[in-house]
Amino acid sequence: MFEICFPEFLGARCIVSQALFGQLLIGLINGSFYALLSLGLAVIFGMLNIINFAHGAQYMMGAFVAFFLLQYVGLNYWYALVIAPIAVGAFGVLLERLFLQWLYKLDHLYGLLLTFGLALIVEGLFRNQFGSSGLPYRVPDQLQGGQNLGFMFLPNYRAWVIVFSLAVCLITWYVIERTKLGSYLRAATENPTLVRAFGINVPRMITLTYGFGVGLAALAGVMAAPIYSVSPQMGSHLIIVVFAVVVIGGMGSIMGAIVTGFGLGLIEGLTKVFFPEASNTVIFIIMAIVLLIRPAGLFGRRA
């Protein structure tokens, strides 16, 4: 339906084609962040049975750690990719030890309310300190510029975000689903007493799992900083959509989070081309349809 647009052929079809590929690129970028964030949520829910509503605040904290490292310490983006997930993940470990460990045997609602309250506190502290306007974070020098593909211009940094996010998601899936460590994690959620009999420290494993899920959110925050700028509200604007992605994929499903994250990003991008009025609601419409047909989600398992 759409022809490839080369510079020497200008016209209505060319403009529509450029708009289509441009929105597909934006959809893939958004889908990268949807996938990373929903992956962290799926890991935490699947292993800890906690609905982590503080995930958006932790995503925002990752972006702010990157900003602090550059502004006050002089460490660039590449250092932030390593340091920010570790720092925010350590903060998550502290939260788990102080608060969340008491909620594992209670109803999901208690964990949701606690993490929602923590998110409001963290976001409020950052907003009082830094205001509501975004703080700029420059693209690293190695990823400046872009590639002219003929039918569109592809910025190098956006291509990096898509490829790196996909790689992180697939590595996480492989570790959890195909390695001995992942089998221990899954077994600890089903029968912790039996796993303890093998000499494994289950509480420590659960704590580190939560820290890892939080670290994924912080990693997404670092990657988002050069694109969306650094703002206290950047997490709250995204978390509702990410929860919808997790519900569609199936709560606790690792592959569901990855596939639906990227897929719904593309669908959202296409909707902006063909039906812009529905672009802000299309994900929630899909969620309603999926819940009517498969209440456990596309990749979820029935209880």
Secondary structure, 3 states (H helix, E strand, C coil): CCCCCCCCCCCHHHHHHHHHHHHHHHHHHHHHHHHHHHHHHHHHHHHHCCCCCCHHHHHHHHHHHHHHHHHHHCCCHHHHHHHHHHHHHHHHHHHHHHCHHHCCCCCHHHHHHHHHHHHHHHHHHHHHHHCCCCECCCCCHHHCCEEECCCCEEEHHHHHHHHHHHHHHHHHHHHHHHCHHHHHHHHHHHCHHHHHHCCCCHHHHHHHHHHHHHHHHHHHHHHHHHHHCECCCCCHHHHHHHHHHHHHHCCCCHHHHHHHHHHHHHHHHHHHHHCHHHCCCHHHHHHHHHHHHCCCCCCCCCC
